[in-house]
Amino acid sequence: MDDTPPTFSTPPAQFNPQQFEEAKSKKVVAGVLGILLGCLGVHKFVLGYTRAGIIMLAVSIVGSVLGCLICLPYVGWAVMAIIGLVEGINYLTKSDEEFCRVYIVNRREWF
């Protein structure tokens, strides 16, 4: 029995073609950027989540500066890097249809 998820050359009925193409083009880019530059929130900006991207960037910078003051340097950066890593892996492991439904249509910003 074949357990591979279905792939769609045309968008499923519940998505318009523009949303489905947007999801396919952004999925890999957002996933890789989440893994590599997740601490800066770059993957959020790629998906159009400006507020979430600014939050991640601010926590990384402010958290690291404040962490230096209490002898825990880069604590903000480390927390945001872990979140970015988890989100990047999450993006890459979803099917194109599920990624489109969750992150493009429903606009879920976190995890």
N, C-alpha and C positions, 0 to 999 in steps of 0.2 A: 504494500500500500504506500502511496506517495504522500509524505507528510510535509512537503514543501509548501509554503504559503503561495497563494495565487499572485501572479504579477499581472498588471493591467497595462495594456498598450493604449487603451482609451480610459478616460476617467469613469469610475463607478457612477451610478445614477444620482447619488446623493450629493455629488460635488459638481460644480461647474468646471469646465475645462481649464479656465484660467487659474482657479484655486489648486487644481491637481498639478498643473505644470509648475506653479510657484512652489508647491511642496516638494516636488521631485528635484527642482533646482536648488533649493535651500537646505535640504536634509543633510547631505554629505558635508557641505560647507559648514553649516552650523555645528554638526557633530564633531568634525575635526577641530574647528576653532574652540569648541567647548573643552575638548581634551587638552589642546595646546595652550590656549590663552583664556581659559575659563576664569581665571582670577581677575581679569579685566572686564569681563562681561561682554566680550566681543560677539559671542554667539547670540546674545540677546538682541544686539543691534542688527545683526543679520536677519533675524526673524521679525524685526520691526517692534520689538518690545523695548522702547527707549527708556521708559521709567525703570524697568527691571535692570537694564544695562547700567544706568546711572547709579542705581543702588549698589550693584556689585562693584563698580569702579570706586565709588565713595567708601564702601566698607573696606576694600583692599587698601586704599591710600590712608584713610583716617585711622583704620584699625592698626595698620602697621606703624604709623607715627605714634599713636598712643601706646602701642605695644612696646616701642623702644623706650618710652618713658618709664614703664614698669618692668623693664628687663625681659620682655617677651617679644623680641623683634619679629616682624613678619607674621604675627598671629592673624591679622585680618586677611592678608594675602593667602595664607595657608587654608583658612576656612573657605574662602571664595574659590580657591583652586580645587578643593575637594568637591564643592558643589558643581563647579564647571565640569569636572571629570565625570561625575555621576550623570549630569545632564547630557553631556556629549555622548556617552555610551548609550544612554537611554534613547537619544535621537537616532543613533545608528542601528539600534536593534529593532526598531519599529518598522513595520511594513510601510510602503509609500502611502497606502490608503489610511492606515491608522495614524501616521504622522500628519497627514493632511487633516484628518478629522480632529485630532487633539490640538495641534499647534497652529494650524492655519485657519480652520473654520471656527473652532471653539476658543481659540486664542488663550490657551492655558500657559501662563508665564513661568511657573515654577514647577519643577520636577514633572 
